[in-house]
Amino acid sequence: MSFKISISEAAKSELREAFLWYEDQLENLGDKFQKEILSGIESIKSNPNKL
């Protein structure tokens, strides 16, 4: 069973800022950050009782 996750506009804005900050630190680090965030969201969606 998969669940839907809602992310507020404020949280999306913070994630964009974090992505850009990581990209400024090291090329492709923002991409790695984004992949980790998406992986975490998918994990929560597929198994919300895990934590």
C-alpha positions as CSV (number, residue, x, y, z in Angstrom):
1,M,0.0,0.0,0.0
2,S,1.3,3.4,-0.9
3,F,0.4,6.7,0.7
4,K,0.3,10.2,-0.7
5,I,2.7,12.8,0.8
6,S,2.0,16.5,0.7
7,I,4.8,19.0,0.9
8,S,4.0,22.6,1.7
9,E,5.2,25.4,-0.5
10,A,7.4,26.6,2.3
11,A,9.1,23.2,2.6
12,K,9.5,23.1,-1.2
13,S,11.1,26.5,-1.1
14,E,13.6,25.4,1.6
15,L,14.4,22.3,-0.4
16,R,15.2,24.5,-3.5
17,E,17.4,26.7,-1.4
18,A,19.2,23.7,0.1
19,F,19.7,22.2,-3.4
20,L,21.3,25.5,-4.6
21,W,23.5,25.7,-1.5
22,Y,24.8,22.2,-2.0
23,E,25.4,22.9,-5.7
24,D,27.4,26.0,-4.8
25,Q,29.5,23.8,-2.4
26,L,30.4,21.1,-5.0
27,E,29.2,20.3,-8.5
28,N,26.5,17.6,-8.5
29,L,26.2,17.7,-4.7
30,G,22.7,19.2,-5.1
31,D,21.7,16.3,-7.3
32,K,22.9,13.9,-4.7
33,F,20.9,15.8,-2.1
34,Q,17.8,15.7,-4.2
35,K,18.1,12.0,-4.8
36,E,18.4,11.4,-1.1
37,I,15.3,13.5,-0.4
38,L,13.3,11.7,-3.0
39,S,14.5,8.3,-1.7
40,G,13.4,9.2,1.8
41,I,10.0,10.4,0.5
42,E,9.5,7.1,-1.4
43,S,10.5,5.1,1.7
44,I,8.0,7.0,3.8
45,K,5.3,6.5,1.2
46,S,5.9,2.8,0.9
47,N,6.3,2.1,4.6
48,P,4.9,4.9,6.8
49,N,5.0,2.9,10.0
50,K,8.7,2.1,9.7
51,L,9.9,4.9,12.0
